[in-house]
Amino acid sequence: MDLSLDRVEGRHWAAAAQAPAAIRAISLSISRGEQVAVIGPSGAGKTTLLQLMAAALKPVGGQLTLNHQDPWAISTAALQRLRGQLFYAPQTPPLPPRQRVITALTAGRLPALSLLQSVGQLIYPREPHEAVAALEAFDLSEKLWDRVDRLSGGERQRVGLARALMSPASLWLVDEPLSALDPKRARQAIDTLNSQARARDVTLVVTLHQVDVATSRFPRVIGLRDGGCAFDLPAHEVTQQRLAELYAQHEHELADVAGPRFDLPTEPTPPKIVHCR
């Protein structure tokens, strides 16, 4: 799925109407099949940007299009069909605690099913082999029949990611998927998402706190700061200086995840906010 933002502004749904926009005049385009990482300090607007892309949050300015359609200018039925082509994974997976893992996974197929089929699928899942394959990709196949509330935090996060592999969506929007994972599991999860997205020609946009993962595992990296776009670059052009500027006054966030690889200036210059391509 292609997506395009033209000077889009967005405000959190709970924010007051006069509150500053969390996303400010961002312009960018992402083509079908791209894998893109979005980084930036806390409060930069990463989650709000994903919610705008997922047509879960209506822009307060500018225009967003998905496959050349403005989701807020079409009928409710058409919007529901369009949302059925999207998979949005929040940082905390919305998994009912008493539900079994297989049921949570097969729920990822619901957008492609009729109401009657959806009810039947939730009562008696009919695609255990596909669910097993999705879990195997994240080393969780033995958890197929476990209840969600018996999983660890990292296991729940990986089940939430495995739902993408069950989804019929052509756009995956994943928010901070590594927060509960150790480094080994984090690398495995990102590599699985990227390889599966490439195999399916799915567009993948992931927000990350781990800048080293973003720059080593994604061909394109977008840097957000204060709701604006600081850079939109091929990963190999994201230099130490650019990262130091992006995380100015938030150096602890960069140092916490980057380790000694990044030698931060004493007083980095905050980045100029630009329009992404």
ZIJOFEN-V131929 format. One record per residue. N is the residue number from 1. PSI is psi as a letter, one per 20 degrees, with the letter a starting at -180 (none if undefined). D_CENTER is the distance of its C-alpha to the mean C-alpha in Angstrom with 1 decimal. Layout:
BEGIN
N/PSI/D_CENTER
N/PSI/D_CENTER
END
This chain:
BEGIN
1/p/14.4
2/q/15.2
3/q/13.9
4/p/15.9
5/p/16.2
6/o/19.8
7/l/20.5
8/p/18.0
9/q/18.5
10/q/16.7
11/p/17.9
12/q/16.7
13/h/18.4
14/i/20.6
15/q/21.7
16/q/25.3
17/h/26.0
18/i/27.5
19/q/24.8
20/q/23.3
21/q/20.2
22/h/16.9
23/p/15.9
24/o/19.1
25/l/20.2
26/p/17.2
27/p/18.1
28/r/16.1
29/q/15.7
30/p/13.6
31/q/15.6
32/p/15.3
33/i/14.5
34/q/13.0
35/o/10.6
36/p/9.4
37/q/8.5
38/p/8.5
39/r/11.0
40/r/13.7
41/r/15.8
42/p/15.4
43/j/15.8
44/h/14.7
45/j/12.6
46/g/9.0
47/g/8.1
48/h/10.7
49/g/9.5
50/g/6.3
51/h/9.0
52/g/11.4
53/h/9.6
54/j/9.4
55/k/13.1
56/i/13.0
57/p/14.5
58/p/17.4
59/q/18.0
60/i/21.2
61/q/22.0
62/a/21.5
63/p/20.1
64/p/16.8
65/q/17.4
66/o/15.6
67/l/18.0
68/j/20.5
69/p/20.5
70/o/20.2
71/i/18.7
72/j/20.9
73/j/24.0
74/r/24.2
75/r/25.7
76/g/24.1
77/g/24.5
78/h/23.0
79/g/19.9
80/g/19.6
81/g/20.0
82/g/17.3
83/h/14.8
84/i/16.0
85/j/14.5
86/q/10.9
87/o/8.8
88/p/6.5
89/o/6.1
90/r/7.1
91/h/8.4
92/o/11.6
93/p/11.8
94/m/14.2
95/o/16.8
96/p/20.5
97/h/22.4
98/j/25.4
99/q/23.7
100/q/24.1
101/g/21.2
102/h/22.4
103/g/22.3
104/h/18.8
105/g/17.8
106/i/20.0
107/h/18.6
108/i/15.6
109/i/18.5
110/h/19.8
111/h/18.5
112/j/20.8
113/q/23.8
114/r/26.6
115/g/27.2
116/g/29.9
117/h/27.9
118/g/25.0
119/g/27.5
120/h/29.2
121/h/26.0
122/h/25.2
123/g/28.9
124/n/29.4
125/p/26.5
126/j/28.0
127/l/25.6
128/h/25.8
129/g/26.0
130/h/22.5
131/g/21.2
132/g/23.1
133/g/21.7
134/g/18.0
135/h/19.1
136/h/21.1
137/h/18.3
138/k/17.1
139/l/20.8
140/j/21.0
141/h/23.4
142/i/26.1
143/j/24.0
144/g/24.1
145/j/26.6
146/q/25.8
147/q/25.0
148/h/21.6
149/i/23.6
150/j/25.2
151/q/22.1
152/r/21.2
153/g/18.1
154/h/16.8
155/g/17.8
156/g/16.1
157/g/12.8
158/h/13.6
159/g/14.9
160/h/11.7
161/h/10.1
162/h/13.4
163/h/13.0
164/h/10.8
165/i/14.0
166/i/16.2
167/q/14.4
168/j/16.2
169/q/13.2
170/j/13.2
171/o/9.7
172/p/6.6
173/o/3.4
174/p/1.9
175/o/3.7
176/m/6.7
177/i/7.5
178/j/10.9
179/h/12.6
180/j/15.1
181/q/15.7
182/r/18.7
183/g/18.5
184/g/19.7
185/h/17.3
186/g/14.4
187/g/15.7
188/g/16.2
189/g/12.8
190/g/11.2
191/h/14.3
192/g/14.1
193/g/10.7
194/g/12.0
195/h/15.4
196/h/14.6
197/g/12.6
198/g/15.7
199/h/18.1
200/i/16.8
201/l/16.3
202/q/12.8
203/p/10.6
204/p/7.4
205/p/5.1
206/p/3.7
207/p/5.3
208/q/8.4
209/h/11.7
210/n/13.5
211/h/14.7
212/h/16.8
213/g/14.1
214/g/12.3
215/i/15.8
216/i/17.1
217/i/14.5
218/q/13.1
219/h/15.6
220/p/14.1
221/p/13.0
222/p/12.7
223/p/14.3
224/q/14.2
225/p/17.2
226/k/18.8
227/i/16.6
228/r/17.7
229/o/16.9
230/h/18.8
231/q/18.2
232/o/16.5
233/q/18.1
234/q/18.4
235/h/17.6
236/i/21.3
237/i/22.1
238/n/20.0
239/r/23.1
240/g/24.0
241/g/25.5
242/g/22.4
243/h/20.4
244/h/23.4
245/g/23.5
246/h/19.8
247/j/20.3
248/p/23.9
249/j/25.0
250/k/22.0
251/h/23.4
252/h/23.1
253/g/19.3
254/g/19.7
255/h/22.8
256/h/21.3
257/i/18.8
258/h/20.6
259/a/24.1
260/i/27.2
261/h/25.7
262/p/25.1
263/n/28.3
264/p/27.6
265/q/30.2
266/g/32.1
267/m/31.3
268/q/28.4
269/p/28.3
270/q/25.4
271/q/23.6
272/p/24.6
273/p/22.0
274/r/21.9
275/p/20.6
276/r/18.0
277/none/19.2
END
